[in-house]
Amino acid sequence: MVVGAEIPRSLIPILQATRSVITVVPRGELAVARAQREMFDAAILLSTGEEMDLTETVFNLRDISSSMELIILSDHTTSKSAVPRETLVNFVSNATVMTTRELEKHLNWI
C-alpha cells in the first residue's frame, strides 16, 4: 500500500518493477480503514493528509498489523509534514525511514 495524495514520478517505475499489486491510498485515515479490512505486506508512506499526521498513521497501522513493514519516504513528505530524517528515525522506531533511492535498493533486494 502506498499512502500519499500523489505518487512522485520517480517512484512509479520503482513500484512497477516489484511486480506486486500496489494499492494507492491518498490519506492516512483511508489507509487505516483499508488495513482493517485487507492484508498488506507493507505500507510506504509519502504523506498522510491533514486529518492524520504521518506518525499517527504509522502507529495506527502498527496496531492493526504488527507484521506489516512500514516505510516512510523521507524525501517525499509534504512541506507541511516535513520532519528532518533524524527526528523521524528517533521518534518513529517501528517504521523504517528511507529515501527513494534506498527504497529502490530495498525492493530489489527482496
WOKA-V405895 format. One line per field, one symbol per residue. ss: DSSP state (H for helix, E for strand, - for the rest). psi: psi as a letter, one per 30 degrees, with the letter a starting at -180 (. if undefined). burial: 1 if it has 16 or more other C-alpha atoms within 10 Angstrom, else 0. A space follows every 10 residues. Layout:
BEGIN
ss->???
psi->???
burial->???
END
This chain:
BEGIN
ss->-EE-----HH HHHHHHH--- ---EE--HHH HHHHHHH--- -EEEE----- ---HHHHHHH HHHH----EE EEE------- ----HHHHHH H----EEE-H HHHHHHHHH-
psi->kkjkekkkef fefeeeffhl kkkkkfleee eeeeffflkk elkjjelglf ekleeeeeee eeeejffkkk kkjfggllee gkkkeeeeee eifglkklle eeeeeeefe.
burial->1111101000 0001100000 0001111111 1101100001 0111111110 0011101111 1100100111 1111111000 1000100110 0100111101 0011000000
END
